[in-house]
């Protein structure tokens, strides 16, 4: 496939920024902000990538206002950076070419709950916790739960996942339709609310995971699930990470319908104990949860216990009350913050990979050895039921040698996962940080198809430029 060189993104000069700011302030008043503190906050990244602030931040309240903003930007070839809650980990919200950040946090409407159809329509700024709080009294819930209380729009843009993915899938499995604004300012709806369709190209899935490089998602229709009759959680400890991984593999291969199965290595357990005031044994640990009927959960628990004991599991601790389960899962979701206590003054660098489950034990074992041999302080935690795990590295950012060592580790980790027929990112996304691994993973031909799509939809390269695809020379 012959792909032309990408149109280089334009960095607006001072006069262009002033003119755009004036136009947006006339239309949006104090919802258009140019102060340094707000701009810096919107270039904030939880990764170690440097902050690159936008020139202007605008807070629309409707899809039509998003369209107005993008039409102004398109006319001036002004970069557009969508922003949800700013919790992405690979520099997705950075503005390397300046431009306008469209902050969607004021778009908070839960448009419609269709209880009988098990779906809900929400605006992009609604967060996952806000949605589930709204749904609780209806006996329904939305299962995708990345560690942060991310916005639904951001979760859609990054194809987010979480602890429930082994049972309920990821965002790509739970988004039914989207309303989005194209780089021209045109508003489109990608599908109908039917649970399946064979009508044309799947534009919904194209935009899920596109990281704001093709359009700004403003409204999302999501699949819902009934709150299970019975929920039981447990932790169990193992002699080694390999034993915990082998338990996971056997659990999945036997078809046990487990809802959550998470791995924490010994160092991560230590960090969680200190941060979340828990007393779990400081050994490799699985945190599991079972959903179903009273009898169904009882059978799942018995089957899992038998499997886990085969691999040396001990120290089973069961949590049946909602408050006890929530305490455990909140500790799991807080691992990023917990790791900061392992090395005060260090920056926590979180990265993830995903491999076929049959290679999970090998990949984690090699990665553990690599962390040890590199002299890096690092913990492992993962959604191991689907082969996805994360490394939290504690790096002193004023030490160039330590930074270089961490960079080499990250490259080896990505290469290891790809060598095992896995991916350089199971759920964090590409952003700026993982662009360099895509050709090794997908091949030049596939990247050319992606570039062709980008050029067709966004010919002036204004949508979140500098993310996902490296420019063609």
N, C-alpha and C positions, 0 to 999 in steps of 0.2 A: 504494500500500500504506500503510495507516494503522498506524504504529508508535508505540507508547506511549513516553514518555520513559524512558530507561534508569534502572534502579534505581541511585542513587548509591552508590559503594562506601563502606563504613563504615570509618573509622579507629579502631581500638580504643583506648580510654582506658587509663590506667595500671593500673587495677584489672583490666580485661579481659586485658591483657597478662600481668599477674602470675598470674591464674588459669589462662590457657592454658599459660604456661611451667611452672607447677606440675603440671598434668595431663600434659604431654608429658614432663617430667623423671621423673615417677613411672613412666611406661611405657617410656621410651627411655634413661633414665639419662644418662650423659655423652655420648650421641649427640644430646642436645638442648642447644644452646649459646646463651647470651644475652650473651656478652662483646662489648664494643664493637668490638674488632679483628676478630672473626669476622663480626659483622654488617656492618661497613663493607666488608669484603672481598667479601661477597655482594651488596652494592649497587654494587660496582665496575663501571664501564663503560668500554670503550675509546673511546667517543664523547666529545664535549665536553659532554654532558648532565651536570648535577650528580649526584653520588652520593646515592641515596635508600635508606637501609639498612632491612632488615626488622627486626622486633622480636625474632624468634626464628629460629634455624636448626636444622633437624632432618635427621639423616642416616639415612634408612631403608635396609634391606638387602633387602627383598622388596616385591613388588607389594602383598601383603596389608598390610604396614606402611604403605605409602603410603595405602592405603584407610583405615586406622585414623586417620591424621593428618587426612585430608580430612574424614572424618566428624566429628571433633572441631571442625574449622574451620567446617564447614557449620552445625553446631548453634549456633555462636556468631557466624555471619556474619563470620568472620575471613578476610581476604585470604590467598590462597595464591599463591606465586611459585615455579615450578619453576626449578631451577638445574642446569646441566650442567658446563661448564668456565669459564663467564663470559667467553667470547671474542666474544660478539655485539657488534654495532657501533651499534645504535640504541636503547640503553637497555632492552633486553628484560628484564633481570634487576633493574632498579630496583624499589623498593617505595614508590611515591608515597603509599600509604595504610598503610604499615607492614605487619604481618601475619607469616605464617609462610613462610619460605623452605624449600622441600623440596630439599635437595641430594642428587642421585642418584649421586654419585661412588662410593659403596660398592656400587652395583649393577653388578658387573663380570663377571657370568657370561656366557660364551659357551655358550648353552644347548644348541645342536645345530648341527652342520654336516652338511647333506645334500649330499654331494659329487655323487651321481648326479642330483640335482635342481637343482644349481647354486643353492642358497640356504643361508642361515645364520640362526639365531635368536639374538639377543643381548639382554642387558639394556641399559637406557638409558645407564648410566655407562661402557660400553666406548667407548674412543676409536677413531678411524679407524686410527691407527697400530698400536694394540694388536690390532685385528682383523686387519689385513693381516700383522702378524708371526705371528699364529696360523695364518693361511691359507697362508703361503708354502710350507711343506713339502708342502701338498696340491696345489700347482700352480694355486691359485685366488687371486683378489684382488677387493677391493671398490673400485670406481673413483672414487667421489666424494671430492674432496680440497680442501675449503676451506683457506685459508692456514694456519689454526691447527690444532693437533691436537685438534679439537673432539670432543665426545661424540656418539655416534650418536643419542641422544635429542634433544640440542640441534639437531643437523643435521636431524632429522626435523621438529622444531617450527618451524624457520625455513625449511624447504624449501631446504636448502643446495645449493650447486653447487660449481664448481671448475674446474680446468684441463682436466679430461677430459670436460666436459659436451658438447662439440661431437660427440664420438663415442659417449659412454655415457649421456648425459642427466643429469638432476638427481635429487634425492632423490624427487621425485614419480614418477619413472620406475623407481625401483629399490627402492621399499618395496612388499612384497607384502601384509603384514598387520601389525596392531598389537594389542598389549594396552595398555589405557589405563584410567585411573581417572577417572570423571566427577565433577562437583562434588558429587554426593550421596554419593560414596564407592563407588558401584557399579563393579565391574570388568567391562569388556567386551572382547571380541575382535572385531575389525572385519571379518575375512574368514577364508578358509581358505588353505592353501598353494598351491592351484592357480594356475597362471600367468595365468589370466584367469577372469572370472566376469561373468555378467549378472544376478546375484541381488541385486536391490534397489538402494537408494541406495549410492553409493560413500563410505562413512563413512571408509575408510582415507584417501582423498584429501582429505576434509574436514578431518581432523586433521593431515595433513601440511601444514605451513605455518600452522597456527592459533596458533602462538607461545604456547602454554600458556594461551590464553584460553578454551578449551573443555574441556580435560582434561589430565591429566598422563600422558604416554606413558611406559610402564615397560618394554616389551619390543617388539622390532622384528624382523620377518622381512625379510631383504634378498636381492635378486638378486646372484649372484656371476658372475664371468667367469673363463675360463681365462687364465693368464698367457701372453701371446703368445709364439710361437716366436722371433720376431725383433723387437727394438725399436731404433730409431735416433732420436736427437735432433740438433737443429742450431740454430744461431743464424745469422741473416743481417741485415745492416744495409742501410738505405735512405736515399736523399737527404732524404726527408720522411716525416712521419706519414701523409700522404695516400697516398704510394706503398705504404707498408706495409699500409694499409687496403685499397687497391685490390687488392693481391696476395691478401689474405685473402678478399675478396669473390669474386674470380675462382676461387680455390681451392675455395671452397664451392659456387659455382654450377656448376663443372665436375664436381661429384660426387666429388672426390677424398676417400677415406675417412680423412682425417687425424685422429689421435687428440687432438692438442693443438695449438693455435695461439694464442700469447700475444703481445700488443704491449707494448713498453716504450718510452716516449718518451725523448729524449736525457737529460733531467734524471733520470729514473728509472734509466737505465743507469748514469749517474754515481754515483748513490746506491748501487746494487747493487755496483758495482765496489769502492767504498770499504768497504762493510759486509761483503761476502762474499769479498773479496780476489780479484776477477776482473779480467780485462783486456779486456773487450769494448769495441769501438769506441764512443765516446760519441756515437752517432747513433741515430735511431729504429731499433728492432730487433724482429724477430720471433723468438720462441723456439718451435720446432715439434717434434713427435714423431710417429713413424709406428709403427704396430703391425701385425703380420701374419706371413705366412710369409717365408722368406728372399727368394724371388722377388717376392712381393707388395710387400714393403717397398722392394726395389730399384726396382720400377716406380713406386711412390709418390714416392720421392726424386727420380727423374728428371723426373717430371711436375711436381712442385712446383718444382724448380730451374728448369725452363723458364719457368714462370709468373713466378716471382720475378725472373728476369733481365729479363723484359719490362718490369718496373717499376723497373729500376735497382738490383737487389739486388747486394751485394758482401760481401766479408769473410765468406764461409761458413765456419763452424767446426762440424765434425761430432763427435758424441759417441756412441760405440757401446758402450763399457764401462759397466757399471752404475754404477760409482763416479763416472764423469765425468757421466753423465746425472743422477744424484742430486744432484751438486754444483750443476748448473745449476738444477734444479727447486727445490732448497732455497733458492737465491738468489731465485727467483721467489716462493716462499712467504714469504720474509722481507722483502718490500718494505715492509710497514708499519714494521718496525723500521729498515730502511735509510733511509727518508725522515727519520727523526728526526735523522740526521746532517747533513741539508741545512741545518738551522737550529737549532743547539743552544739549548735552553731553550724551544723552541716545542712546542706540542701538535700531534700529527698527527691531522687530521680526515679520516677515510676515508669516502667516499660512492660510490654506484654508480647507474648507470642502464643501461637496455638498450633498443635500438631494432631495428627490422627491419634485416637486414644491408645492404640496399640503401641505407639512410640512415646507415650507420656512419661513412663518411668525412666526410659533411657534419656530423654531430653532433660528432665529435671535433675537426674543424677549427674549428667555431664555439666549442667549449669551450676549445680552446687559445687562441683570440683573446680569449675572455672572461677567462681566467686572466691573460694578459698585460696586458690593459687594466685589470684590477682591481688590479694591483700585488701580487698574491698569489704567494707561493712555493708552487708546486703542480706535482705530477708526475702523469702519466697512465699507467695500466697496465690491461690488460684481457684478458678471455676473448673476444677479438674474433671467434672462429669462430662464436659465437652472438649477436654484436651487443652484448655486455655489456662495459662498461669502468668503471674506478674512477678517482677523483681523490683524491690524497693531498695535502691542504692543510696547510701549516705555519703555525700561527697562534699569536701571542703572546697568551695568555689574560688578561694584565693590561692589554691595550690595547683599550678599548671600541670605538674606531673600526675597528680591524682585525677584531674579532669581528663587528661590524655589516656590514662589507664581505663577510666570508665568508658570513654568513647570506643576504645578497642574492644572492651567487653561487650558493649551493645552491638557492635558489628559482628562479633563472633556469635552472639546469641541469635541474631536475625539469620545469619548464615546457617547456624545449626538447625533452626526450625525449618528453614527452606530445604535444607538437605534431607530432612526427615519427611518431606512432602507436606510441610505445614506452611504457615504464614508468618510474616514479620509482625503482624498485629491482628489479634483476634477480636479486639473491641475498641482499642484506643483511637484507631484511625491513623491516617497518614499525615495530614497537616503539612508542616514544614519538616518535622523531625525524621520521617521515614520515607521521604521521596526517593532517597538514594538506593533503597532496597527493592523497589518495585520491579525494575527490569529483571533482576535475578529471579524474582518470584514468578512474574507473569510472562516475561519474554517481550522482546521489542515489538512484535506484531500486535500483541494485545494492547500495549501502551499506545501504539499508533491508532488503534480503534478508539481508545479513550480520547486521544488528542483530536481525532476527527469529530467526535461527539461534542467536545468542548468548543471547537472552532465553529461548528454548525450552530450551536445554541448561543454562544457568547463570542462572536467574532472579534470584538474589540478588547476581550480579556479584561473586563471590569469586575467580574464576580470573584471575590476573594482570591485575587491573583497571588501567585507564589505559593500555592498550596497544591498538594496531591501530585501534580505533574511537573517535572522539571522541564524548562523550556528547551525546545529543539534548537541547536546551534544553527 
